[in-house]
């Protein structure tokens, strides 16, 4: 069985998201078959994110063949991100949510 690796910034991103009220986050990188690295819950919705390390070269940040297939065939939301800020923007986080 192949060990599923994570990008160097995955823990940092997950820890950063956990500091925001009203956000839940869980790792899903071990599912394999191109499934995104994390799932974020916010405002009654689930968001899937493939994390890439912004410190790597563009060629090192390319999606794997399995990731390409997953993204192409998935009929819901999925995005490639490199930072907490990118996720916060995509989910349209509102710090004043009640």
VEXMILUM-319464 format. One record per atom (N, C-alpha, C, O): residue number from 1; residue in one letter; chain; x, y, z. Coordinates in steps of 0.02 Angstrom, whole numbers, m for minus. Layout:
NODE  num  residuo  cadena       x       y       z
NODE  NUM        A       A       X       Y       Z
...
***
This chain:
NODE  num  residuo  cadena       x       y       z
NODE    1        X       A      42     m59       0
NODE    1        X       A       0       0       0
NODE    1        X       A      44      62       0
NODE    1        X       A      93      66      37
NODE    2        X       A      27     110     m42
NODE    2        X       A      65     171     m47
NODE    2        X       A      46     219       9
NODE    2        X       A     m13     229      23
NODE    3        X       A      97     249      41
NODE    3        X       A      85     298      93
NODE    3        X       A      66     364      60
NODE    3        X       A      99     388      15
NODE    4        X       A      11     393      85
NODE    4        X       A     m12     457      58
NODE    4        X       A      26     514      91
NODE    4        X       A      23     522     152
NODE    5        X       A      61     553      50
NODE    5        X       A     100     609      76
NODE    5        X       A      57     672      78
NODE    5        X       A       8     678      42
NODE    6        X       A      78     718     120
NODE    6        X       A      44     783     122
NODE    6        X       A      94     837     102
NODE    6        X       A     155     829     110
NODE    7        X       A      68     892      77
NODE    7        X       A     111     949      62
NODE    7        X       A     135     979     127
NODE    7        X       A     101     973     178
NODE    8        X       A     192    1011     125
NODE    8        X       A     223    1038     185
NODE    8        X       A     179    1089     221
NODE    8        X       A     184    1097     282
NODE    9        X       A     135    1122     185
NODE    9        X       A      93    1173     215
NODE    9        X       A      24    1148     237
NODE    9        X       A     m17    1188     262
NODE   10        X       A      10    1084     229
NODE   10        X       A     m57    1059     247
NODE   10        X       A     m72    1068     321
NODE   10        X       A    m126    1092     338
NODE   11        X       A     m27    1049     366
NODE   11        X       A     m39    1057     437
NODE   11        X       A     m48    1130     455
NODE   11        X       A     m92    1148     495
NODE   12        X       A      m7    1173     427
NODE   12        X       A     m12    1245     440
NODE   12        X       A     m80    1271     418
NODE   12        X       A    m111    1311     454
NODE   13        X       A    m104    1250     361
NODE   13        X       A    m169    1272     336
NODE   13        X       A    m225    1246     382
NODE   13        X       A    m270    1284     400
NODE   14        X       A    m221    1183     401
NODE   14        X       A    m273    1155     445
NODE   14        X       A    m273    1190     512
NODE   14        X       A    m326    1208     539
NODE   15        X       A    m214    1201     541
NODE   15        X       A    m210    1236     605
NODE   15        X       A    m236    1307     599
NODE   15        X       A    m271    1332     644
NODE   16        X       A    m221    1340     544
NODE   16        X       A    m244    1408     533
NODE   16        X       A    m320    1412     527
NODE   16        X       A    m351    1457     555
NODE   17        X       A    m350    1364     492
NODE   17        X       A    m423    1363     485
NODE   17        X       A    m458    1350     552
NODE   17        X       A    m512    1376     564
NODE   18        X       A    m427    1310     593
NODE   18        X       A    m457    1293     658
NODE   18        X       A    m460    1352     705
NODE   18        X       A    m494    1349     756
NODE   19        X       A    m426    1406     689
NODE   19        X       A    m428    1466     731
NODE   19        X       A    m489    1509     715
NODE   19        X       A    m507    1554     754
NODE   20        X       A    m522    1495     660
NODE   20        X       A    m581    1534     640
NODE   20        X       A    m644    1504     672
NODE   20        X       A    m656    1444     667
NODE   21        X       A    m684    1546     705
NODE   21        X       A    m748    1521     730
NODE   21        X       A    m793    1500     672
NODE   21        X       A    m790    1529     617
NODE   22        X       A    m834    1451     683
NODE   22        X       A    m885    1428     636
NODE   22        X       A    m857    1387     578
NODE   22        X       A    m894    1371     531
NODE   23        X       A    m793    1370     579
NODE   23        X       A    m764    1329     526
NODE   23        X       A    m742    1262     556
NODE   23        X       A    m712    1259     609
NODE   24        X       A    m759    1208     520
NODE   24        X       A    m732    1143     539
NODE   24        X       A    m690    1118     480
NODE   24        X       A    m703    1135     422
NODE   25        X       A    m639    1078     496
NODE   25        X       A    m593    1054     444
NODE   25        X       A    m571     983     462
NODE   25        X       A    m559     968     521
NODE   26        X       A    m566     941     412
NODE   26        X       A    m543     873     422
NODE   26        X       A    m500     852     363
NODE   26        X       A    m512     872     306
NODE   27        X       A    m450     812     377
NODE   27        X       A    m406     787     325
NODE   27        X       A    m438     728     289
NODE   27        X       A    m469     685     321
NODE   28        X       A    m429     726     224
NODE   28        X       A    m457     672     184
NODE   28        X       A    m406     645     134
NODE   28        X       A    m424     607      88
NODE   29        X       A    m344     666     142
NODE   29        X       A    m292     647      92
NODE   29        X       A    m280     572      89
NODE   29        X       A    m255     547      38
NODE   30        X       A    m297     535     141
NODE   30        X       A    m283     463     141
NODE   30        X       A    m335     423     102
NODE   30        X       A    m326     363      91
NODE   31        X       A    m389     455      80
NODE   31        X       A    m440     420      41
NODE   31        X       A    m410     396     m25
NODE   31        X       A    m425     341     m48
NODE   32        X       A    m367     437     m54
NODE   32        X       A    m334     417    m116
NODE   32        X       A    m378     426    m178
NODE   32        X       A    m431     456    m174
NODE   33        X       A    m356     400    m234
NODE   33        X       A    m391     404    m298
NODE   33        X       A    m405     476    m319
NODE   33        X       A    m455     490    m351
NODE   34        X       A    m360     522    m299
NODE   34        X       A    m367     592    m318
NODE   34        X       A    m413     633    m274
NODE   34        X       A    m424     692    m287
NODE   35        X       A    m441     601    m221
NODE   35        X       A    m486     638    m177
NODE   35        X       A    m448     696    m145
NODE   35        X       A    m390     687    m126
NODE   36        X       A    m478     755    m139
NODE   36        X       A    m444     814    m111
NODE   36        X       A    m416     803     m41
NODE   36        X       A    m436     756      m6
NODE   37        X       A    m369     845     m22
NODE   37        X       A    m333     837      42
NODE   37        X       A    m374     853     104
NODE   37        X       A    m367     820     155
NODE   38        X       A    m417     903      99
NODE   38        X       A    m457     922     158
NODE   38        X       A    m528     939     138
NODE   38        X       A    m543     956      81
NODE   39        X       A    m573     932     188
NODE   39        X       A    m642     954     181
NODE   39        X       A    m654    1007     235
NODE   39        X       A    m638     996     293
NODE   40        X       A    m683    1063     215
NODE   40        X       A    m697    1118     260
NODE   40        X       A    m773    1127     263
NODE   40        X       A    m807    1130     212
NODE   41        X       A    m799    1131     324
NODE   41        X       A    m870    1145     333
NODE   41        X       A    m879    1216     357
NODE   41        X       A    m846    1239     404
NODE   42        X       A    m925    1253     324
NODE   42        X       A    m939    1321     344
NODE   42        X       A   m1008    1341     319
NODE   42        X       A   m1025    1329     261
NODE   43        X       A   m1047    1371     362
NODE   43        X       A   m1112    1398     345
NODE   43        X       A   m1157    1346     313
NODE   43        X       A   m1194    1360     265
NODE   44        X       A   m1155    1285     339
NODE   44        X       A   m1198    1231     315
NODE   44        X       A   m1177    1200     250
NODE   44        X       A   m1214    1161     220
NODE   45        X       A   m1117    1217     226
NODE   45        X       A   m1092    1190     163
NODE   45        X       A   m1025    1156     174
NODE   45        X       A    m989    1171     221
NODE   46        X       A   m1009    1109     129
NODE   46        X       A    m944    1075     130
NODE   46        X       A    m904    1097      69
NODE   46        X       A    m930    1104      14
NODE   47        X       A    m840    1108      81
NODE   47        X       A    m794    1130      28
NODE   47        X       A    m734    1083      27
NODE   47        X       A    m707    1065      80
NODE   48        X       A    m714    1063     m32
NODE   48        X       A    m657    1018     m39
NODE   48        X       A    m598    1055     m70
NODE   48        X       A    m606    1093    m118
NODE   49        X       A    m540    1043     m41
NODE   49        X       A    m480    1078     m64
NODE   49        X       A    m421    1031     m73
NODE   49        X       A    m407     989     m31
NODE   50        X       A    m389    1038    m129
NODE   50        X       A    m325    1006    m143
NODE   50        X       A    m272    1056    m125
NODE   50        X       A    m270    1111    m153
NODE   51        X       A    m228    1039     m79
NODE   51        X       A    m177    1085     m56
NODE   51        X       A    m112    1074     m95
NODE   51        X       A     m89    1017    m104
NODE   52        X       A     m84    1128    m118
NODE   52        X       A     m19    1127    m151
NODE   52        X       A      26    1176    m114
NODE   52        X       A       3    1227     m88
NODE   53        X       A      89    1160    m112
NODE   53        X       A     139    1200     m76
NODE   53        X       A     162    1257    m120
NODE   53        X       A     192    1247    m172
NODE   54        X       A     147    1319     m99
NODE   54        X       A     165    1378    m137
NODE   54        X       A     239    1389    m144
NODE   54        X       A     261    1429    m186
NODE   55        X       A     279    1355    m103
NODE   55        X       A     352    1362    m107
NODE   55        X       A     383    1319    m161
NODE   55        X       A     443    1324    m175
NODE   56        X       A     343    1276    m191
NODE   56        X       A     370    1231    m243
NODE   56        X       A     363    1264    m312
NODE   56        X       A     326    1312    m321
NODE   57        X       A     400    1238    m359
NODE   57        X       A     396    1262    m428
NODE   57        X       A     329    1242    m458
NODE   57        X       A     297    1195    m434
NODE   58        X       A     307    1277    m510
NODE   58        X       A     243    1259    m542
NODE   58        X       A     240    1186    m563
NODE   58        X       A     188    1154    m557
NODE   59        X       A     295    1159    m588
NODE   59        X       A     293    1089    m609
NODE   59        X       A     285    1041    m550
NODE   59        X       A     258     987    m557
NODE   60        X       A     309    1062    m491
NODE   60        X       A     301    1021    m431
NODE   60        X       A     232    1027    m401
NODE   60        X       A     213     986    m359
NODE   61        X       A     193    1077    m422
NODE   61        X       A     126    1088    m396
NODE   61        X       A      71    1061    m442
NODE   61        X       A      12    1070    m428
NODE   62        X       A      91    1028    m495
NODE   62        X       A      41    1001    m542
NODE   62        X       A      m2     948    m508
NODE   62        X       A      22     912    m463
NODE   63        X       A     m63     944    m529
NODE   63        X       A    m107     891    m505
NODE   63        X       A     m82     824    m531
NODE   63        X       A     m55     819    m586
NODE   64        X       A     m90     772    m490
NODE   64        X       A     m72     704    m512
NODE   64        X       A    m125     681    m562
NODE   64        X       A    m179     711    m566
NODE   65        X       A    m111     628    m600
NODE   65        X       A    m163     603    m646
NODE   65        X       A    m229     586    m610
NODE   65        X       A    m282     601    m636
NODE   66        X       A    m225     555    m551
NODE   66        X       A    m286     540    m513
NODE   66        X       A    m323     603    m493
NODE   66        X       A    m385     605    m494
NODE   67        X       A    m286     655    m473
NODE   67        X       A    m317     718    m453
NODE   67        X       A    m352     751    m513
NODE   67        X       A    m406     778    m506
NODE   68        X       A    m320     749    m570
NODE   68        X       A    m349     778    m631
NODE   68        X       A    m416     743    m646
NODE   68        X       A    m466     776    m660
NODE   69        X       A    m416     678    m644
NODE   69        X       A    m477     640    m657
NODE   69        X       A    m532     657    m607
NODE   69        X       A    m589     669    m625
NODE   70        X       A    m513     659    m542
NODE   70        X       A    m562     675    m491
NODE   70        X       A    m593     744    m503
NODE   70        X       A    m654     751    m504
NODE   71        X       A    m551     794    m514
NODE   71        X       A    m574     863    m524
NODE   71        X       A    m618     868    m586
NODE   71        X       A    m669     903    m586
NODE   72        X       A    m600     833    m638
NODE   72        X       A    m638     835    m701
NODE   72        X       A    m707     803    m692
NODE   72        X       A    m756     828    m720
NODE   73        X       A    m711     750    m654
NODE   73        X       A    m773     712    m647
NODE   73        X       A    m817     732    m589
NODE   73        X       A    m875     712    m586
NODE   74        X       A    m791     772    m543
NODE   74        X       A    m830     791    m483
NODE   74        X       A    m880     845    m501
NODE   74        X       A    m862     896    m531
NODE   75        X       A    m943     834    m484
NODE   75        X       A    m997     881    m501
NODE   75        X       A   m1011     932    m446
NODE   75        X       A   m1059     970    m450
NODE   76        X       A    m970     933    m395
NODE   76        X       A    m977     981    m340
NODE   76        X       A    m917    1027    m338
NODE   76        X       A    m877    1029    m384
NODE   77        X       A    m912    1062    m283
NODE   77        X       A    m857    1110    m274
NODE   77        X       A    m792    1074    m258
NODE   77        X       A    m792    1027    m217
NODE   78        X       A    m738    1094    m288
NODE   78        X       A    m671    1072    m271
NODE   78        X       A    m623    1125    m298
NODE   78        X       A    m632    1151    m354
NODE   79        X       A    m572    1141    m259
NODE   79        X       A    m525    1194    m280
NODE   79        X       A    m454    1176    m257
NODE   79        X       A    m444    1140    m209
NODE   80        X       A    m406    1202    m294
NODE   80        X       A    m336    1195    m277
NODE   80        X       A    m315    1259    m242
NODE   80        X       A    m326    1314    m267
NODE   81        X       A    m284    1252    m183
NODE   81        X       A    m264    1311    m143
NODE   81        X       A    m193    1302    m116
NODE   81        X       A    m165    1247    m114
NODE   82        X       A    m165    1359     m96
NODE   82        X       A     m97    1359     m67
NODE   82        X       A     m96    1392       1
NODE   82        X       A     m43    1393      34
NODE   83        X       A    m153    1419      24
NODE   83        X       A    m152    1457      87
NODE   83        X       A    m220    1459     121
NODE   83        X       A    m272    1444      90
NODE   84        X       A    m219    1478     184
NODE   84        X       A    m280    1489     223
NODE   84        X       A    m320    1545     190
NODE   84        X       A    m381    1540     183
NODE   85        X       A    m286    1599     172
NODE   85        X       A    m320    1656     142
NODE   85        X       A    m359    1637      80
NODE   85        X       A    m415    1662      69
NODE   86        X       A    m332    1593      39
NODE   86        X       A    m367    1571     m22
NODE   86        X       A    m432    1534      m3
NODE   86        X       A    m484    1544     m35
NODE   87        X       A    m429    1493      48
NODE   87        X       A    m488    1457      70
NODE   87        X       A    m540    1505      99
NODE   87        X       A    m599    1499      83
NODE   88        X       A    m518    1551     140
NODE   88        X       A    m564    1600     170
NODE   88        X       A    m600    1639     115
NODE   88        X       A    m660    1653     122
NODE   89        X       A    m565    1656      63
NODE   89        X       A    m596    1692       7
NODE   89        X       A    m648    1648     m29
NODE   89        X       A    m702    1671     m45
NODE   90        X       A    m630    1586     m42
NODE   90        X       A    m675    1541     m79
NODE   90        X       A    m739    1528     m39
NODE   90        X       A    m794    1528     m68
NODE   91        X       A    m733    1516      25
NODE   91        X       A    m793    1501      65
NODE   91        X       A    m831    1564      84
NODE   91        X       A    m885    1560     113
NODE   92        X       A    m804    1622      69
NODE   92        X       A    m834    1687      84
NODE   92        X       A    m848    1692     159
NODE   92        X       A    m904    1706     181
NODE   93        X       A    m795    1681     198
NODE   93        X       A    m801    1682     271
NODE   93        X       A    m823    1751     295
NODE   93        X       A    m798    1802     272
NODE   94        X       A    m871    1750     341
NODE   94        X       A    m897    1812     370
NODE   94        X       A    m885    1810     445
NODE   94        X       A    m919    1773     481
NODE   95        X       A    m837    1849     469
NODE   95        X       A    m820    1846     540
NODE   95        X       A    m875    1873     584
NODE   95        X       A    m873    1865     645
NODE   96        X       A    m925    1904     555
NODE   96        X       A    m980    1931     594
NODE   96        X       A   m1042    1885     593
NODE   96        X       A   m1096    1904     615
NODE   97        X       A   m1031    1824     569
NODE   97        X       A   m1086    1775     567
NODE   97        X       A   m1114    1764     637
NODE   97        X       A   m1076    1759     686
NODE   98        X       A   m1179    1760     642
NODE   98        X       A   m1210    1748     708
NODE   98        X       A   m1230    1675     713
NODE   98        X       A   m1257    1653     764
***
